[in-house]
Amino acid sequence: IYIPDNIMTNKSYIASQIKNISIQDVDEDMNKLMLIGKDAHNKSSRSRVGNNVVDYFTFLQRLETKGKYDVNFFGFIENIEDFKKKKFIQTMMTYYKDVKNKNNTKNEYIVLKEVYNICISAINIMRPLNCMEIYTKYNAKRVLNFCSGWGGSTVAAAALNLDTYYGVEINSDLKEPYDKMVSYLKTKCNTNFDIIIDDAVNVDYSDMDYDVVFSSPPYYFLEKYANNVKYSSKKDMDEKFYKPLFTKTYNGLQSGGHYIINICKEVYDNILKDLLGDAHESFPLKKSSRQNNHTEMVYVWHKK
């Protein structure tokens, strides 16, 4: 496999080998998303419309996220000979060579990324269509996502031309990608974007005016995003992250608004039920079973 001499300066080359998205592709995808508009609920969980817009701006940063073995994709390919010594990785590589990619339709980087997804960690985006469906269902005008991640919810807000989108994201590597994404999205909509690069726990939400919160905070230690705070235990994360964050963001939500969280059942049972009572509604997040097989729930509270 060809690995550029200086991997740090060639990360964008590697990212483009896996997802080669042009600005024309982005525009085409964004226009399709805008046409779907309030009909996102009619789209299949396998639909990828809108994903190119997200990936164009933040895919490289996704590749920096560490999975199992505390390794991100770049570290995986740099140390591929060592990883090939692990039996299940060796088996998967052989399977791709002899079966899945025997006609060489996928380049080596794509194969390695798929092996990484299966054996180490798949870092998925929140699809813009998911967010659009939820924004429409709860008649959102001004939304807050306090863990805005790779930008799926930002793109969704633009596609629906919402009044205001507040996004809070701890990963400072995403500052420049968000600046570029928002500059592009402003050519497509009149939404007012307020992107804050900071730890969500430190942000003052009292000055914000939002009628819907929809967020998918990180699950306990599942992924190691760049520039994330490290917590010593689940209890530590409960006390220092989940409790203060849910409390602050719920308190800032306007009366009559909806508080919507996509989280594992453990956090719902341990924290959210105590803070907010039983959810008024819950439903599974619409997603392709190709992403992963475990059901992710969305919990909804209607603030009186």
Salt bridges, closest charged atoms under 4 A:
ASP27 OD1 - LYS188 NZ 3.14
ASP55 OD2 - LYS19 NZ 3.45
ASP55 OD1 - ARG62 NH1 2.36
GLU64 OE2 - LYS11 NZ 2.95
ASP70 OD1 - LYS224 NZ 3.66
GLU81 OE2 - LYS84 NZ 3.50
ASP82 OD1 - LYS85 NZ 3.40
ASP98 OD1 - LYS97 NZ 3.75
GLU114 OE1 - LYS100 NZ 3.98
GLU114 OE2 - LYS106 NZ 2.96
GLU133 OE1 - LYS286 NZ 3.15
GLU176 OE2 - LYS180 NZ 3.05
ASP179 OD2 - LYS175 NZ 2.91
ASP209 OD2 - ARG142 NE 3.28
ASP211 OD2 - ARG142 NH2 3.95
ASP236 OD1 - LYS240 NZ 2.88
GLU239 OE2 - LYS235 NZ 3.23
GLU239 OE2 - LYS243 NZ 2.77
GLU266 OE2 - LYS234 NZ 3.04
ASP269 OD2 - LYS265 NZ 2.67
ASP269 OD1 - LYS273 NZ 3.70
GLU281 OE1 - LYS137 NZ 3.46
GLU296 OE2 - LYS287 NZ 3.24
GLU296 OE2 - HIS294 NE2 3.95
